[in-house]
Amino acid sequence: MVELVLNRPEAMNAVSTAMAAALTENASGVAADVSVRAVVVSSSHPKAFCVGADLKERNTLTDDELRAQRPGNRTAYRSVLDLPVPVIAAVDGYALGGGCEIALSCDLIVASPGATFALPEVSVGVIPGGGGTQLLTRRVGWSRAADLIFTARRVGGEEALGLGVVDRVVDDPRAAALELAGRIAAHSPVGVRNAKAAMRGGMDVSLAEGLDIEDARWHDTAFSADRAEGVAAFAEKRTPSWPGLSGR
């Protein structure tokens, strides 16, 4: 299990060019590590998960510089979205704009009652550009996403839970996220990775295509060392010692 900590506290973790590059670098390193079983994304700031793009930096950029910055920012958000293991966001305080999109790029979001979520981009003349228009719509449906994106309004933890923006509301989201990640990490690494791949791969295809994707991932898992160990451990009434990807 790995914890990725957003750590630019002097700017409430506003995403600058440098921070986007650091997020990409660290997430890419995690993705390449086959020993990782789950990831928690948290913040070092007590009042903010991430307040979004660094507008102070952006205000200094020419149009050409902004165009040049865009691919790196897109890569940063995708680096979280594309992690091959389950990813849990632990959100306390502000998750605004790009910060909300980092959370939406995770598989599960655990938040505090005092967390604040918003995609306020239309109020400053842009639109969500870190996946917000797509990820929020897929998570909560068209109408609820339209309400939040078109109005740019902020919602607290409890309302976010009711809307389906977050999955759990607890007093200590980081502790709860780490506990949840530990529970996930106790299961078959091969099985969990393939389950996520089947779910992600089947989201935007027909049911028939999705079932074929599931079948391919089932074969990858069923004939792995993890499956052999899982069946043996069940028969012997012991805790499995998963070979994971190293045992393939």
VOPAGU-2260 file (C-alpha; in pm, 1 decimal, decimal comma):
REM VOPAGU-2260
SITE   aa  ch    i         X         Y         Z
SITE  MET   A    0       0,0       0,0       0,0
SITE  VAL   A    1     124,2     347,9     -92,8
SITE  GLU   A    2      13,1     693,0      21,4
SITE  LEU   A    3      52,8     978,5    -226,0
SITE  VAL   A    4      48,6    1301,8     -27,8
SITE  LEU   A    5     -33,4    1632,6    -197,7
SITE  ASN   A    6     228,1    1851,6     -35,3
SITE  ARG   A    7     233,1    2215,6    -139,3
SITE  PRO   A    8      86,4    2356,1     181,2
SITE  GLU   A    9     194,9    2716,5     123,3
SITE  ALA   A   10     -54,5    2727,9    -167,3
SITE  MET   A   11    -316,6    2488,1     -25,3
SITE  ASN   A   12    -189,3    2236,6    -282,3
SITE  ALA   A   13    -281,7    2450,3    -582,0
SITE  VAL   A   14    -164,6    2264,6    -892,1
SITE  SER   A   15     126,5    2451,0   -1047,8
SITE  THR   A   16     327,3    2329,2   -1346,0
SITE  ALA   A   17     586,7    2186,6   -1108,0
SITE  MET   A   18     328,8    2015,7    -889,5
SITE  ALA   A   19     161,1    1858,1   -1193,8
SITE  ALA   A   20     497,5    1719,0   -1301,9
SITE  ALA   A   21     563,6    1584,4    -951,8
SITE  LEU   A   22     221,9    1415,8    -942,2
SITE  THR   A   23     290,1    1250,8   -1277,0
SITE  GLU   A   24     634,4    1133,9   -1169,5
SITE  ASN   A   25     517,3     984,8    -842,3
SITE  ALA   A   26     201,7     823,5    -979,6
SITE  SER   A   27     399,2     676,1   -1269,6
SITE  GLY   A   28     647,9     527,6   -1025,0
SITE  VAL   A   29     365,7     370,9    -827,0
SITE  ALA   A   30     206,9     232,4   -1144,8
SITE  ALA   A   31     533,4      62,4   -1238,0
SITE  ASP   A   32     574,0    -104,9    -897,5
SITE  VAL   A   33     407,5    -446,7    -915,0
SITE  SER   A   34     426,3    -485,0    -537,2
SITE  VAL   A   35     175,0    -202,0    -479,6
SITE  ARG   A   36    -173,6    -327,4    -395,1
SITE  ALA   A   37    -366,1      -7,1    -316,9
SITE  VAL   A   38    -308,4     368,9    -310,2
SITE  VAL   A   39    -439,0     647,1     -86,2
SITE  VAL   A   40    -423,2    1006,0    -209,8
SITE  SER   A   41    -421,0    1251,0      82,8
SITE  SER   A   42    -304,5    1601,0     173,7
SITE  SER   A   43     -51,7    1749,6     412,0
SITE  HIS   A   44    -269,8    2059,4     460,2
SITE  PRO   A   45    -523,0    2049,8     746,4
SITE  LYS   A   46    -778,3    2265,5     564,5
SITE  ALA   A   47    -741,8    2165,9     201,0
SITE  PHE   A   48    -711,4    1855,1     -11,3
SITE  CYS   A   49    -635,7    2072,8    -313,6
SITE  VAL   A   50    -782,5    2407,2    -422,0
SITE  GLY   A   51    -732,4    2344,8    -793,5
SITE  ALA   A   52    -516,7    2511,1   -1054,3
SITE  ASP   A   53    -259,2    2766,2    -945,3
SITE  LEU   A   54    -439,7    3072,4   -1081,0
SITE  LYS   A   55    -159,0    3303,9    -970,6
SITE  GLU   A   56      82,5    3115,0   -1193,4
SITE  ARG   A   57    -173,0    3086,7   -1473,1
SITE  ASN   A   58    -231,4    3461,4   -1468,9
SITE  THR   A   59     132,8    3512,6   -1568,9
SITE  LEU   A   60     117,0    3279,9   -1869,8
SITE  THR   A   61      78,8    3394,0   -2228,3
SITE  ASP   A   62    -165,6    3205,9   -2449,9
SITE  ASP   A   63     123,0    3013,2   -2603,2
SITE  GLU   A   64     258,8    2923,1   -2259,3
SITE  LEU   A   65     -85,9    2808,0   -2149,4
SITE  ARG   A   66    -112,9    2584,7   -2456,7
SITE  ALA   A   67     231,1    2443,3   -2381,7
SITE  GLN   A   68     134,6    2375,8   -2018,7
SITE  ARG   A   69    -183,7    2186,8   -2106,7
SITE  PRO   A   70     -39,7    1844,2   -2203,3
SITE  GLY   A   71     151,8    1818,1   -1875,3
SITE  ASN   A   72    -157,9    1898,1   -1674,0
SITE  ARG   A   73    -365,2    1642,0   -1862,4
SITE  THR   A   74     -97,0    1381,1   -1803,6
SITE  ALA   A   75     -95,8    1454,4   -1429,8
SITE  TYR   A   76    -466,0    1384,0   -1383,8
SITE  ARG   A   77    -451,1    1079,4   -1610,8
SITE  SER   A   78    -159,5     941,7   -1410,6
SITE  VAL   A   79    -395,3     906,5   -1114,1
SITE  LEU   A   80    -690,3     783,5   -1319,0
SITE  ASP   A   81    -478,2     518,8   -1492,4
SITE  LEU   A   82    -323,9     363,3   -1181,4
SITE  PRO   A   83    -378,2     -13,1   -1215,2
SITE  VAL   A   84    -468,2     -71,7    -849,3
SITE  PRO   A   85    -757,8      68,2    -642,8
SITE  VAL   A   86    -705,8     433,5    -547,9
SITE  ILE   A   87    -882,0     603,8    -256,3
SITE  ALA   A   88    -898,5     979,6    -206,2
SITE  ALA   A   89    -899,5    1098,5     155,6
SITE  VAL   A   90   -1056,7    1444,3     143,0
SITE  ASP   A   91   -1071,5    1691,6     429,9
SITE  GLY   A   92   -1127,2    2061,2     366,3
SITE  TYR   A   93   -1137,1    2210,8      17,5
SITE  ALA   A   94   -1142,7    1996,5    -296,7
SITE  LEU   A   95   -1205,5    2261,6    -558,9
SITE  GLY   A   96   -1161,3    2255,3    -935,0
SITE  GLY   A   97    -856,6    2045,9   -1012,7
SITE  GLY   A   98    -855,9    1921,7    -653,7
SITE  CYS   A   99   -1204,8    1783,4    -699,1
SITE  GLU   A  100   -1085,6    1628,9   -1026,5
SITE  ILE   A  101    -793,3    1456,4    -856,6
SITE  ALA   A  102   -1044,7    1303,9    -614,6
SITE  LEU   A  103   -1275,6    1206,2    -902,3
SITE  SER   A  104    -980,7    1034,7   -1071,9
SITE  CYS   A  105    -967,1     796,8    -775,9
SITE  ASP   A  106   -1186,2     487,2    -752,7
SITE  LEU   A  107   -1329,4     571,3    -412,1
SITE  ILE   A  108   -1363,0     900,1    -221,8
SITE  VAL   A  109   -1369,9     913,1     157,9
SITE  ALA   A  110   -1449,3    1259,2     293,8
SITE  SER   A  111   -1505,8    1440,9     619,4
SITE  PRO   A  112   -1833,5    1619,1     699,1
SITE  GLY   A  113   -1639,1    1944,6     666,6
SITE  ALA   A  114   -1503,6    1868,7     320,3
SITE  THR   A  115   -1604,6    2107,6      42,8
SITE  PHE   A  116   -1635,6    1999,1    -319,1
SITE  ALA   A  117   -1685,7    2217,7    -626,7
SITE  LEU   A  118   -1606,6    2248,5    -994,1
SITE  PRO   A  119   -1618,9    2630,0   -1015,2
SITE  GLU   A  120   -1441,0    2672,8   -1349,0
SITE  VAL   A  121   -1728,3    2839,5   -1539,5
SITE  SER   A  122   -1727,1    3117,6   -1278,2
SITE  VAL   A  123   -1374,4    3217,4   -1388,7
SITE  GLY   A  124   -1423,8    3175,8   -1762,2
SITE  VAL   A  125   -1301,5    2819,2   -1823,2
SITE  ILE   A  126   -1442,1    2467,2   -1790,6
SITE  PRO   A  127   -1322,3    2168,2   -1587,9
SITE  GLY   A  128   -1018,5    2036,2   -1770,5
SITE  GLY   A  129    -883,5    1759,3   -1548,6
SITE  GLY   A  130   -1159,0    1513,3   -1634,5
SITE  GLY   A  131   -1437,0    1677,0   -1432,4
SITE  THR   A  132   -1700,1    1699,4   -1707,3
SITE  GLN   A  133   -1655,4    1329,9   -1782,3
SITE  LEU   A  134   -1579,0    1173,9   -1444,7
SITE  LEU   A  135   -1845,8    1356,8   -1244,8
SITE  THR   A  136   -2111,2    1278,9   -1507,0
SITE  ARG   A  137   -2018,3     910,1   -1500,3
SITE  ARG   A  138   -2019,1     908,9   -1122,0
SITE  VAL   A  139   -2346,0    1091,0   -1046,1
SITE  GLY   A  140   -2538,1    1112,0   -1375,0
SITE  TRP   A  141   -2606,3    1394,9   -1617,9
SITE  SER   A  142   -2851,3    1607,1   -1418,9
SITE  ARG   A  143   -2658,1    1610,6   -1092,4
SITE  ALA   A  144   -2332,6    1680,9   -1273,6
SITE  ALA   A  145   -2497,9    1959,0   -1472,6
SITE  ASP   A  146   -2628,8    2116,3   -1151,8
SITE  LEU   A  147   -2280,2    2125,5    -997,0
SITE  ILE   A  148   -2085,4    2226,4   -1306,9
SITE  PHE   A  149   -2325,8    2487,2   -1448,7
SITE  THR   A  150   -2386,5    2659,8   -1114,1
SITE  ALA   A  151   -2026,3    2624,5    -986,1
SITE  ARG   A  152   -2176,4    2578,0    -640,5
SITE  ARG   A  153   -1998,0    2420,1    -344,7
SITE  VAL   A  154   -2128,5    2118,4    -155,9
SITE  GLY   A  155   -2026,2    1985,2     184,6
SITE  GLY   A  156   -1941,5    1629,1     272,3
SITE  GLU   A  157   -2291,4    1514,8     363,5
SITE  GLU   A  158   -2453,1    1665,3      52,2
SITE  ALA   A  159   -2172,9    1521,6    -160,0
SITE  LEU   A  160   -2252,0    1179,1     -14,6
SITE  GLY   A  161   -2621,3    1218,6     -95,5
SITE  LEU   A  162   -2539,5    1321,3    -452,7
SITE  GLY   A  163   -2300,7    1029,2    -498,1
SITE  VAL   A  164   -1993,1    1249,4    -537,9
SITE  VAL   A  165   -1828,4    1071,0    -244,5
SITE  ASP   A  166   -1862,3     717,7    -113,7
SITE  ARG   A  167   -1816,2     755,2     262,5
SITE  VAL   A  168   -1826,9    1041,0     511,7
SITE  VAL   A  169   -1625,8     993,2     830,6
SITE  ASP   A  170   -1462,6    1215,2    1090,8
SITE  ASP   A  171   -1109,8    1105,2     997,5
SITE  PRO   A  172   -1102,1    1036,7     622,9
SITE  ARG   A  173    -729,0     964,2     604,2
SITE  ALA   A  174    -746,9     695,2     874,0
SITE  ALA   A  175   -1057,0     547,1     713,5
SITE  ALA   A  176    -897,5     551,7     367,2
SITE  LEU   A  177    -583,2     379,7     494,9
SITE  GLU   A  178    -794,8     115,8     668,3
SITE  LEU   A  179    -995,8      59,4     351,1
SITE  ALA   A  180    -677,6      35,9     143,6
SITE  GLY   A  181    -539,4    -219,5     389,6
SITE  ARG   A  182    -851,0    -428,9     354,1
SITE  ILE   A  183    -822,3    -419,2     -25,2
SITE  ALA   A  184    -450,7    -498,1      -7,8
SITE  ALA   A  185    -522,8    -817,1     186,6
SITE  HIS   A  186    -688,7    -971,6    -119,5
SITE  SER   A  187    -534,5   -1124,9    -429,4
SITE  PRO   A  188    -321,1    -861,5    -606,5
SITE  VAL   A  189    -384,3   -1028,7    -941,2
SITE  GLY   A  190    -756,1   -1053,7    -874,4
SITE  VAL   A  191    -795,4    -694,3    -757,9
SITE  ARG   A  192    -597,4    -551,8   -1052,4
SITE  ASN   A  193    -794,8    -756,9   -1302,0
SITE  ALA   A  194   -1126,5    -668,5   -1137,6
SITE  LYS   A  195   -1042,7    -297,5   -1171,3
SITE  ALA   A  196    -927,3    -343,4   -1530,4
SITE  ALA   A  197   -1250,1    -525,7   -1620,2
SITE  MET   A  198   -1465,7    -257,2   -1456,4
SITE  ARG   A  199   -1279,1      33,5   -1614,8
SITE  GLY   A  200   -1256,3    -131,6   -1954,2
SITE  GLY   A  201   -1624,8    -215,8   -1963,6
SITE  MET   A  202   -1761,8     125,0   -1862,9
SITE  ASP   A  203   -1793,0     275,7   -2209,8
SITE  VAL   A  204   -1865,8     -25,2   -2430,7
SITE  SER   A  205   -2171,3    -237,7   -2493,8
SITE  LEU   A  206   -2271,3    -503,8   -2243,1
SITE  ALA   A  207   -2159,7    -777,7   -2482,5
SITE  GLU   A  208   -1817,0    -615,7   -2523,1
SITE  GLY   A  209   -1793,6    -561,9   -2148,9
SITE  LEU   A  210   -1864,6    -927,5   -2082,0
SITE  ASP   A  211   -1586,4   -1022,3   -2324,0
SITE  ILE   A  212   -1348,8    -790,5   -2138,8
SITE  GLU   A  213   -1453,2    -952,9   -1812,7
SITE  ASP   A  214   -1396,1   -1299,1   -1958,4
SITE  ALA   A  215   -1044,2   -1210,3   -2070,7
SITE  ARG   A  216    -960,2   -1076,1   -1724,9
SITE  TRP   A  217   -1118,2   -1384,0   -1565,9
SITE  HIS   A  218    -881,3   -1606,3   -1765,2
SITE  ASP   A  219    -584,4   -1391,5   -1662,5
SITE  THR   A  220    -681,0   -1442,7   -1298,2
SITE  ALA   A  221    -808,7   -1800,4   -1300,2
SITE  PHE   A  222    -483,2   -1942,1   -1432,3
SITE  SER   A  223    -255,9   -1736,0   -1209,4
SITE  ALA   A  224     -51,9   -1840,6    -907,8
SITE  ASP   A  225    -285,2   -1629,7    -692,5
SITE  ARG   A  226    -582,8   -1848,0    -781,9
SITE  ALA   A  227    -389,7   -2163,8    -694,1
SITE  GLU   A  228    -281,9   -2013,6    -361,1
SITE  GLY   A  229    -630,9   -1883,9    -283,8
SITE  VAL   A  230    -792,7   -2223,5    -335,7
SITE  ALA   A  231    -520,4   -2400,8    -135,3
SITE  ALA   A  232    -547,2   -2153,1     152,4
SITE  PHE   A  233    -924,7   -2193,9     162,9
SITE  ALA   A  234    -896,8   -2572,9     171,2
SITE  GLU   A  235    -630,1   -2558,6     442,3
SITE  LYS   A  236    -819,7   -2293,6     643,4
SITE  ARG   A  237    -530,2   -2047,7     649,9
SITE  THR   A  238    -459,8   -1692,6     537,3
SITE  PRO   A  239    -336,7   -1680,6     176,0
SITE  SER   A  240      20,2   -1581,4     101,2
SITE  TRP   A  241     -39,3   -1421,5    -237,0
SITE  PRO   A  242     236,1   -1462,7    -498,2
SITE  GLY   A  243      95,6   -1158,2    -680,8
SITE  LEU   A  244     239,9   -1050,1   -1013,3
SITE  SER   A  245     582,4   -1179,3    -915,1
SITE  GLY   A  246     438,6   -1531,1    -914,8
SITE  ARG   A  247     309,6   -1522,8   -1270,7
